[in-house]
Amino acid sequence: MSVAIRFKRIGKPKAAQYRLVAIDKRQRSQGAPIEVIGHYDPKQGSKSIQVDVERFKYWLGTGAQPSESVKGAMKSAGLWVKVTPAKTPSQ
């Protein structure tokens, strides 16, 4: 099973909020997620992203692919550095 980490839209019209979910890639975008990893409210700005970093690292370690919007939100909040392993220079 191939897993993606992406946003799932929730909330009222014109007041969108998103859940950060691990979901089967073949599942429709509003389908049932495997696990909810965090929350994001774009009206509050990049500071409003809440992520369970350990679970995010777990899903990346199992081969889950984050979407471009997830990468962008994580980078703007400064969380992408925490979840990606540091690359060591090769000699």
VENHUZI-V748827 format. One record per residue. N is the residue number from 0. SS is DSSP state (H for helix, E for strand, - for the rest). Layout:
# VENHUZI-V748827
n->N ss->SS
n->N ss->SS
This chain:
# VENHUZI-V748827
n->0 ss->-
n->1 ss->-
n->2 ss->E
n->3 ss->E
n->4 ss->E
n->5 ss->E
n->6 ss->E
n->7 ss->E
n->8 ss->E
n->9 ss->E
n->10 ss->E
n->11 ss->E
n->12 ss->-
n->13 ss->-
n->14 ss->E
n->15 ss->E
n->16 ss->E
n->17 ss->E
n->18 ss->E
n->19 ss->E
n->20 ss->E
n->21 ss->E
n->22 ss->E
n->23 ss->E
n->24 ss->-
n->25 ss->-
n->26 ss->-
n->27 ss->-
n->28 ss->-
n->29 ss->-
n->30 ss->-
n->31 ss->-
n->32 ss->-
n->33 ss->-
n->34 ss->E
n->35 ss->E
n->36 ss->E
n->37 ss->E
n->38 ss->E
n->39 ss->E
n->40 ss->-
n->41 ss->H
n->42 ss->H
n->43 ss->H
n->44 ss->-
n->45 ss->H
n->46 ss->H
n->47 ss->H
n->48 ss->-
n->49 ss->E
n->50 ss->E
n->51 ss->-
n->52 ss->H
n->53 ss->H
n->54 ss->H
n->55 ss->H
n->56 ss->H
n->57 ss->H
n->58 ss->H
n->59 ss->H
n->60 ss->H
n->61 ss->-
n->62 ss->-
n->63 ss->-
n->64 ss->E
n->65 ss->E
n->66 ss->-
n->67 ss->H
n->68 ss->H
n->69 ss->H
n->70 ss->H
n->71 ss->H
n->72 ss->H
n->73 ss->H
n->74 ss->H
n->75 ss->H
n->76 ss->H
n->77 ss->-
n->78 ss->-
n->79 ss->H
n->80 ss->H
n->81 ss->H
n->82 ss->H
n->83 ss->-
n->84 ss->-
n->85 ss->-
n->86 ss->-
n->87 ss->-
n->88 ss->-
n->89 ss->-
n->90 ss->-
